[in-house]
Amino acid sequence: MLVRRVVLFFVMMVAASFVYAKTIALVQINQQAQFFTDMNRGAEAEAANLGHKLVIFNANNDPAAQNNAIETYIQQSVDGLIVVAIDTNGIMPAVIQAANAGIPVVAVDAILPDGPHIAQVGVNNYGAGVMIADAFLEYVSEEMGGKANIGIVGALNSTIQNVRQKGFTDTLSKNSNVNIVGVVDGRNVSEQAMAAAENLFTANPSMNAVYATGEPALIGAVAATEAQGLEGDIKIFGWDLTSHSINGIDKGYVISVVQQSPYGMGQYAVGALNDNFNGKMSPRVVDVPITLVDKSNVSKFK
């Protein structure tokens, strides 16, 4: 009898775990950038730790695909949504539709306008743009004779990277000794960013610095610099470490990189939804810290 009770108790506990497990859908930008795959890993680990099911949609850099995915997940009655938006304004009708269907939404990385989402997880992108601009200006003063011609490799289809660009350029506008020679669009794809950077270099032979607003832009800028043999002429500042940029820091032409914690973002996002499932209030804004990585601390990230 005792054995039967123990078995019955175990079966009930297992059944309860399935009853209470929730399905969370993560609507991601792409699966190519290490930044996003690290975010996915963090979300997967936290979902597994909390007993939830996580499904991931790869929008392949298509904002319309993100909206369609959210509408599909609403029809499937998922329990929660995590959204890494490409078009922060364009995605809002789908976010509102999800909230109206009783599905809590957490925004990650890209900052959504005021709306019904329960939490915003990410970094202060404008502030970090200012921070790396200050690091650049300090480098210009100390290592470049006080003057510089800089080009920007951005992703003009990314709201969040435009914010990073604005924080950087607003800061540079206060210094008349720094000239922004041009902005090119890498479309958040490394190969396109490389081609755009090469065009930027060719059109501006006096250029001696680059700011890259995201991981694909930085990979492209590094690749273009090496392809044209400009390691001794171009100094690079940007976002999101990869082996490419770490190698550039070691070689001395990548100077400073904003490093986020995408793994942590994924964890925080799932945690915010879990709080909601359990009737708890999570912070409306979860500000994930950043680090500026340069030759002084890069060894910690290898």
Secondary structure by P-SEA (a helix, b strand, c coil): caaaaaaaaaaaaaaaaaaabbbbbbbccccccaaaaaaaaaaaaaaaaabbbbbbbbccccaaaaaaaaaaaaaacccbbbbbccccccaaaaaaaaaaacbbbbbccccccccccccccccaaaaaaaaaaaaaaaaaaccccccbbbbbbcccccaaaaaaaaaaaaaacccccccccccccccccaaaaaaaaaaaaaacccccbbbbccaaaaaaaaaaaaaacccccbbbbbccccaaaaaaaaaccccccccccaaaaaaaaaaaaaaaaaccccccbbbbbbbbcccccccccc
